[in-house]
C-alpha cells in the first residue's frame, strides 16, 4: 500500500453554541489540515496520484472556508463547526473531489484538522 500526505491552511472564525466557556463567543483560528490518502496501484508514471492534483483538491476545500464564519457555511449546517466536524467535512469533500479527478484508485484514509499547533482532531471512518 502507498500513502501520501498533503497539507493546507485556512483562517476562519466560529463559535461553539452551547459551550460553557469562552468558545461560545465568536473567535478565530489559523487552521492546518493534513490529509492522508492511500492506494495499491501506481499510475504509468509511478505515482499514486500527482501531488499537484492532491494539493489542489485539498486547497480548494480550504479556500472555500477561508476568512469565513464557519457557523454560516451551508455545508457545515446542523452541527457546531468543531475541529471534529471540520475533519469529517474535509474527509468527505476530498473523497468526492478525488473520485471525480482520479477515480476509485485512491482513497482518503484520514484527515486531521489542527485548530492550534497543539490541538487537533482526526476523522477516519
MIPAVEX-867323 format. One record per residue (C-alpha): z, y, x; residue in three letters; residue number from 1. Coordinates in Angstrom, 2 decimals, decimal comma. Example, Ala and Ser with C-alpha at 12.3 -4.5 7.8 and 13.67 -1.06 7.14 Angstrom:
<atoms>
@z: 7,80 | y: -4,50 | x: 12,30 | residu: Ala | num: 1
@z: 7,14 | y: -1,06 | x: 13,67 | residu: Ser | num: 2
</atoms>
This chain:
<atoms>
@z: 0,00 | y: 0,00 | x: 0,00 | residu: Unk | num: 1
@z: -0,83 | y: 3,51 | x: 1,16 | residu: Unk | num: 2
@z: 1,32 | y: 6,50 | x: 0,28 | residu: Unk | num: 3
@z: 0,53 | y: 10,21 | x: 0,63 | residu: Unk | num: 4
@z: 2,87 | y: 13,15 | x: 0,18 | residu: Unk | num: 5
@z: 1,98 | y: 16,79 | x: -0,50 | residu: Unk | num: 6
@z: 4,00 | y: 19,88 | x: -1,40 | residu: Unk | num: 7
@z: 3,54 | y: 23,07 | x: -3,41 | residu: Unk | num: 8
@z: 5,72 | y: 26,09 | x: -4,11 | residu: Unk | num: 9
@z: 6,17 | y: 28,49 | x: -7,00 | residu: Unk | num: 10
@z: 8,67 | y: 31,08 | x: -8,17 | residu: Unk | num: 11
@z: 9,88 | y: 31,28 | x: -11,75 | residu: Unk | num: 12
@z: 12,73 | y: 32,32 | x: -13,99 | residu: Unk | num: 13
@z: 14,58 | y: 30,24 | x: -16,53 | residu: Unk | num: 14
@z: 17,84 | y: 29,88 | x: -18,36 | residu: Unk | num: 15
@z: 19,65 | y: 26,74 | x: -19,39 | residu: Unk | num: 16
@z: 20,50 | y: 27,28 | x: -23,04 | residu: Unk | num: 17
@z: 23,93 | y: 25,95 | x: -23,95 | residu: Unk | num: 18
@z: 25,08 | y: 25,65 | x: -20,34 | residu: Unk | num: 19
@z: 28,78 | y: 26,66 | x: -19,98 | residu: Unk | num: 20
@z: 28,31 | y: 28,93 | x: -16,99 | residu: Unk | num: 21
@z: 26,10 | y: 31,45 | x: -15,23 | residu: Unk | num: 22
@z: 22,95 | y: 29,31 | x: -15,51 | residu: Unk | num: 23
@z: 22,92 | y: 30,18 | x: -19,21 | residu: Unk | num: 24
@z: 21,74 | y: 33,65 | x: -18,14 | residu: Unk | num: 25
@z: 18,16 | y: 34,28 | x: -17,03 | residu: Unk | num: 26
@z: 17,86 | y: 33,68 | x: -13,30 | residu: Unk | num: 27
@z: 15,15 | y: 32,63 | x: -10,87 | residu: Unk | num: 28
@z: 14,36 | y: 30,04 | x: -8,24 | residu: Unk | num: 29
@z: 11,84 | y: 29,59 | x: -5,47 | residu: Unk | num: 30
@z: 10,85 | y: 26,03 | x: -6,32 | residu: Unk | num: 31
@z: 9,38 | y: 23,46 | x: -3,96 | residu: Unk | num: 32
@z: 7,58 | y: 20,47 | x: -5,44 | residu: Unk | num: 33
@z: 7,00 | y: 17,28 | x: -3,43 | residu: Unk | num: 34
@z: 4,61 | y: 14,71 | x: -4,89 | residu: Unk | num: 35
@z: 4,05 | y: 11,19 | x: -3,62 | residu: Unk | num: 36
@z: 1,02 | y: 9,15 | x: -4,61 | residu: Unk | num: 37
@z: 0,10 | y: 5,57 | x: -3,75 | residu: Unk | num: 38
@z: -2,74 | y: 3,11 | x: -3,92 | residu: Unk | num: 39
@z: -4,04 | y: -0,12 | x: -2,46 | residu: Unk | num: 40
@z: -7,65 | y: 0,75 | x: -1,69 | residu: Unk | num: 41
@z: -9,18 | y: 3,36 | x: 0,59 | residu: Unk | num: 42
@z: -12,50 | y: 5,02 | x: -0,12 | residu: Unk | num: 43
@z: -15,58 | y: 4,67 | x: 2,08 | residu: Unk | num: 44
@z: -14,24 | y: 7,42 | x: 4,39 | residu: Unk | num: 45
@z: -10,98 | y: 5,54 | x: 4,90 | residu: Unk | num: 46
@z: -8,91 | y: 7,83 | x: 2,65 | residu: Unk | num: 47
@z: -6,72 | y: 7,03 | x: -0,31 | residu: Unk | num: 48
@z: -7,57 | y: 10,48 | x: -1,66 | residu: Unk | num: 49
@z: -8,66 | y: 13,61 | x: 0,16 | residu: Unk | num: 50
@z: -5,59 | y: 15,74 | x: 0,92 | residu: Unk | num: 51
@z: -7,54 | y: 18,77 | x: -0,30 | residu: Unk | num: 52
@z: -8,02 | y: 17,20 | x: -3,73 | residu: Unk | num: 53
@z: -4,38 | y: 16,17 | x: -3,93 | residu: Unk | num: 54
@z: -3,02 | y: 19,53 | x: -2,75 | residu: Unk | num: 55
@z: -5,38 | y: 21,38 | x: -5,08 | residu: Unk | num: 56
@z: -4,27 | y: 19,36 | x: -8,10 | residu: Unk | num: 57
@z: -0,59 | y: 19,95 | x: -7,36 | residu: Unk | num: 58
@z: -1,12 | y: 23,63 | x: -6,53 | residu: Unk | num: 59
@z: -2,97 | y: 24,16 | x: -9,81 | residu: Unk | num: 60
@z: 0,03 | y: 22,91 | x: -11,78 | residu: Unk | num: 61
@z: 2,41 | y: 25,06 | x: -9,71 | residu: Unk | num: 62
@z: 0,19 | y: 28,13 | x: -10,18 | residu: Unk | num: 63
@z: 0,34 | y: 27,67 | x: -13,96 | residu: Unk | num: 64
@z: 4,13 | y: 28,14 | x: -13,77 | residu: Unk | num: 65
@z: 4,30 | y: 30,76 | x: -11,01 | residu: Unk | num: 66
@z: 6,07 | y: 34,01 | x: -11,91 | residu: Unk | num: 67
@z: 6,70 | y: 32,90 | x: -15,48 | residu: Unk | num: 68
@z: 9,74 | y: 32,45 | x: -17,63 | residu: Unk | num: 69
@z: 9,82 | y: 28,67 | x: -17,89 | residu: Unk | num: 70
@z: 11,57 | y: 28,86 | x: -21,26 | residu: Unk | num: 71
@z: 8,36 | y: 30,44 | x: -22,64 | residu: Unk | num: 72
@z: 5,88 | y: 27,87 | x: -21,27 | residu: Unk | num: 73
@z: 4,46 | y: 25,81 | x: -24,19 | residu: Unk | num: 74
@z: 4,10 | y: 22,65 | x: -22,06 | residu: Unk | num: 75
@z: 7,85 | y: 22,73 | x: -21,42 | residu: Unk | num: 76
@z: 8,88 | y: 23,44 | x: -25,02 | residu: Unk | num: 77
@z: 11,50 | y: 21,30 | x: -26,66 | residu: Unk | num: 78
@z: 13,81 | y: 20,92 | x: -23,66 | residu: Unk | num: 79
@z: 15,68 | y: 23,13 | x: -21,25 | residu: Unk | num: 80
@z: 13,48 | y: 23,77 | x: -18,19 | residu: Unk | num: 81
@z: 15,79 | y: 21,96 | x: -15,79 | residu: Unk | num: 82
@z: 14,62 | y: 20,56 | x: -12,47 | residu: Unk | num: 83
@z: 14,67 | y: 17,13 | x: -14,08 | residu: Unk | num: 84
@z: 12,29 | y: 18,20 | x: -16,83 | residu: Unk | num: 85
@z: 10,10 | y: 20,06 | x: -14,36 | residu: Unk | num: 86
@z: 9,80 | y: 16,93 | x: -12,21 | residu: Unk | num: 87
@z: 8,70 | y: 14,92 | x: -15,26 | residu: Unk | num: 88
@z: 6,23 | y: 17,64 | x: -16,26 | residu: Unk | num: 89
@z: 4,67 | y: 17,70 | x: -12,78 | residu: Unk | num: 90
@z: 4,53 | y: 13,88 | x: -12,70 | residu: Unk | num: 91
@z: 2,56 | y: 13,62 | x: -15,94 | residu: Unk | num: 92
@z: 0,34 | y: 16,65 | x: -15,30 | residu: Unk | num: 93
@z: -0,53 | y: 15,44 | x: -11,78 | residu: Unk | num: 94
@z: -1,19 | y: 11,91 | x: -13,06 | residu: Unk | num: 95
@z: -3,66 | y: 13,29 | x: -15,60 | residu: Unk | num: 96
@z: -5,44 | y: 15,53 | x: -13,09 | residu: Unk | num: 97
@z: -5,82 | y: 12,72 | x: -10,56 | residu: Unk | num: 98
@z: -7,13 | y: 10,29 | x: -13,20 | residu: Unk | num: 99
@z: -9,79 | y: 12,87 | x: -14,09 | residu: Unk | num: 100
@z: -10,71 | y: 13,55 | x: -10,45 | residu: Unk | num: 101
@z: -10,41 | y: 10,18 | x: -8,67 | residu: Unk | num: 102
@z: -9,83 | y: 7,56 | x: -11,36 | residu: Unk | num: 103
@z: -7,15 | y: 4,92 | x: -11,56 | residu: Unk | num: 104
@z: -7,30 | y: 4,02 | x: -7,86 | residu: Unk | num: 105
@z: -4,48 | y: 6,48 | x: -7,07 | residu: Unk | num: 106
@z: -1,21 | y: 6,70 | x: -9,00 | residu: Unk | num: 107
@z: 1,65 | y: 9,14 | x: -8,77 | residu: Unk | num: 108
@z: 4,79 | y: 7,40 | x: -7,52 | residu: Unk | num: 109
@z: 7,35 | y: 10,19 | x: -7,71 | residu: Unk | num: 110
@z: 7,74 | y: 13,95 | x: -7,96 | residu: Unk | num: 111
@z: 10,73 | y: 15,84 | x: -6,58 | residu: Unk | num: 112
@z: 11,47 | y: 19,42 | x: -7,59 | residu: Unk | num: 113
@z: 13,77 | y: 21,48 | x: -5,36 | residu: Unk | num: 114
@z: 15,35 | y: 24,49 | x: -7,05 | residu: Unk | num: 115
@z: 17,06 | y: 25,34 | x: -3,76 | residu: Unk | num: 116
@z: 16,85 | y: 23,89 | x: -0,25 | residu: Unk | num: 117
@z: 19,79 | y: 21,59 | x: -1,01 | residu: Unk | num: 118
@z: 19,36 | y: 20,76 | x: -4,72 | residu: Unk | num: 119
@z: 16,56 | y: 18,59 | x: -6,09 | residu: Unk | num: 120
@z: 15,66 | y: 16,26 | x: -8,94 | residu: Unk | num: 121
@z: 13,20 | y: 13,37 | x: -8,70 | residu: Unk | num: 122
@z: 11,23 | y: 11,75 | x: -11,51 | residu: Unk | num: 123
@z: 9,67 | y: 8,33 | x: -11,22 | residu: Unk | num: 124
@z: 9,04 | y: 6,14 | x: -14,26 | residu: Unk | num: 125
</atoms>
